[in-house]
Amino acid sequence: MAITGAARLAGIMGWPIAHSRSPALHGFWLHEHGIDGAYVPLAVAPDRLEQALRALPALGFRGCNITIPHKRAALRIMDRVDPFAQRIGAMNTVIVAPDGGLEGSNTDVFGFRENLREQAPGWRASCGPAVVLGAGGAARSVVAALSTAGVAEIRLVNRTRDRAEALARDLAAPETRITVHPWEQRNEVLAAAGLLANTTSLGMENEPPLEINLAPLPETAVVVDIVYVPLETGLLAAARRRGNPVVDGLGMLLHQGRPGFAAWFGAEPQVTPALRRAMLATFAGAH
Ligand SMILES: NC(=O)c1ccc[n+]([C@@H]2O[C@H](COP(=O)([O-])OP(=O)(O)OC[C@H]3O[C@@H](n4cnc5c(N)ncnc54)[C@H](OP(=O)(O)O)[C@@H]3O)[C@@H](O)[C@H]2O)c1
């Protein structure tokens, strides 16, 4: 759709940024809603992040998404940060307030939760302990999402123990017990679990496979992989074969974009089969 001189502006800041699927995602919604607006890639080097963020109000931008490597650094540049993003230690959405102030929040938590709700509607926090593989940036959002959903026990398994312990410390909450387990115990900790989430990069295209034996996992447990290239990872295929309900990672990516789009462009976007198809086509085109 052609834009006019009055177009609303938003974008995504990262370094590099050429690989980002967010312009395609927001572009789909802008077209679908017939909005006079543009969502553009903003390649911003780490040493110019503050300058670039501070320029948003001056340029008339309504805000932007923040991606690798700026998700942590952007926090201290904001005028106001959602307490939740502060606790997670990472943000991905900036909204320029009417007074020109920069407001930071984290919508990956929302994205994970909405995707789980949509693809595994039968899952409840009371289904049992959750096992989370990985303790990187994405794991923080996943643990926060499970904790706020009311999961009483989260078993955190990571190759680097210190990283898992720091995560467990930062996200400690009275309602959730987070226990840390060595990577070598990733099979045993599956016993009696109600959910398994892979947040490592294992299983992603051009990365090593995730080696795990699902035998101890109850067949009713929901298996989530937040890796979305390929869409059907080895983990999801193995889980599907033994009858576990599975949740792929594409929905998390799509749902995390909704709150920002609504704030910048004034319409409530939906995650539909047509959107999923359009996004999958962008992956196919990239290879
Ligand atoms: N669906 C979505 O919307 C969404 C959103 C964000 C991220 N993701 C995906 O999630 C994945 C992780 O992203 P991230 O930002 O959290 O990355 P990250 O901060 O770099 O964390 C990577 C994680 O993978 C683990 N890992 C890497 N190689 C490993 C290996 N050989 N053996 C065991 N563990 C290994 C790391 O363990 P150590 O701590 O030991 O290094 C760490 O826990 C990526 O595939 C990304 O595309 C998806």
The ligand as a MOL file (V3000), in Angstrom:
LIG
                    3D

  0  0  0     0  0            999 V3000
M  V30 BEGIN CTAB
M  V30 COUNTS 48 52 0 0 0
M  V30 BEGIN ATOM
M  V30 1 N 9.9920 -17.8780 18.7700 0
M  V30 2 C 10.4380 -16.6920 19.1400 0
M  V30 3 O 9.7450 -15.6830 19.1130 0
M  V30 4 C 11.8510 -16.5840 19.6670 0
M  V30 5 C 12.2160 -15.4700 20.4360 0
M  V30 6 C 13.5280 -15.3850 20.9050 0
M  V30 7 C 14.4520 -16.4030 20.5850 0
M  V30 8 N 14.0500 -17.4670 19.8290 0 CHG=1
M  V30 9 C 15.0000 -18.5550 19.5240 0
M  V30 10 O 15.4800 -19.0900 20.7520 0
M  V30 11 C 16.8190 -19.5380 20.6190 0
M  V30 12 C 17.6720 -18.9620 21.7500 0
M  V30 13 O 17.7220 -17.5360 21.6330 0
M  V30 14 P 18.4270 -16.6450 22.7740 0
M  V30 15 O 18.2590 -15.2270 22.3580 0
M  V30 16 O 17.9980 -17.0440 24.1350 0 CHG=-1
M  V30 17 O 19.9790 -17.0560 22.5800 0
M  V30 18 P 21.1320 -17.0140 23.6720 0
M  V30 19 O 20.8930 -15.9330 24.6750 0
M  V30 20 O 22.3990 -16.9950 22.8680 0
M  V30 21 O 21.0260 -18.4310 24.4440 0
M  V30 22 C 21.3380 -19.6410 23.7900 0
M  V30 23 C 21.0150 -20.8280 24.7120 0
M  V30 24 O 21.3110 -22.0360 23.9930 0
M  V30 25 C 22.2540 -22.8180 24.7450 0
M  V30 26 N 23.1530 -23.5520 23.8370 0
M  V30 27 C 23.7210 -23.1020 22.6950 0
M  V30 28 N 24.4930 -24.0660 22.1410 0
M  V30 29 C 24.4120 -25.1490 22.9760 0
M  V30 30 C 24.9730 -26.4580 22.9530 0
M  V30 31 N 25.8040 -26.8580 21.9600 0
M  V30 32 N 24.6580 -27.3300 23.9610 0
M  V30 33 C 23.8250 -26.9450 24.9540 0
M  V30 34 N 23.2580 -25.7110 25.0370 0
M  V30 35 C 23.5490 -24.8270 24.0490 0
M  V30 36 C 23.0150 -21.7950 25.5680 0
M  V30 37 O 23.6420 -22.4380 26.6670 0
M  V30 38 P 24.8710 -21.7190 27.4410 0
M  V30 39 O 24.2670 -20.7570 28.4180 0
M  V30 40 O 25.5930 -22.8460 28.0640 0
M  V30 41 O 25.6870 -21.0190 26.3730 0
M  V30 42 C 21.8710 -20.8720 25.9880 0
M  V30 43 O 21.1220 -21.4390 27.0280 0
M  V30 44 C 17.2500 -19.1270 19.2080 0
M  V30 45 O 17.1190 -20.2500 18.3690 0
M  V30 46 C 16.2490 -18.0610 18.8070 0
M  V30 47 O 16.0150 -18.0180 17.4190 0
M  V30 48 C 12.7650 -17.5920 19.3770 0
M  V30 END ATOM
M  V30 BEGIN BOND
M  V30 1 1 1 2
M  V30 2 2 2 3
M  V30 3 1 2 4
M  V30 4 1 4 5
M  V30 5 2 4 48
M  V30 6 2 5 6
M  V30 7 1 6 7
M  V30 8 2 7 8
M  V30 9 1 8 9
M  V30 10 1 8 48
M  V30 11 1 9 10
M  V30 12 1 9 46
M  V30 13 1 10 11
M  V30 14 1 11 12
M  V30 15 1 11 44
M  V30 16 1 12 13
M  V30 17 1 13 14
M  V30 18 2 14 15
M  V30 19 1 14 16
M  V30 20 1 14 17
M  V30 21 1 17 18
M  V30 22 2 18 19
M  V30 23 1 18 20
M  V30 24 1 18 21
M  V30 25 1 21 22
M  V30 26 1 22 23
M  V30 27 1 23 24
M  V30 28 1 23 42
M  V30 29 1 24 25
M  V30 30 1 25 26
M  V30 31 1 25 36
M  V30 32 1 26 27
M  V30 33 1 26 35
M  V30 34 2 27 28
M  V30 35 1 28 29
M  V30 36 1 29 30
M  V30 37 2 29 35
M  V30 38 1 30 31
M  V30 39 2 30 32
M  V30 40 1 32 33
M  V30 41 2 33 34
M  V30 42 1 34 35
M  V30 43 1 36 37
M  V30 44 1 36 42
M  V30 45 1 37 38
M  V30 46 2 38 39
M  V30 47 1 38 40
M  V30 48 1 38 41
M  V30 49 1 42 43
M  V30 50 1 44 45
M  V30 51 1 44 46
M  V30 52 1 46 47
M  V30 END BOND
M  V30 END CTAB
M  END
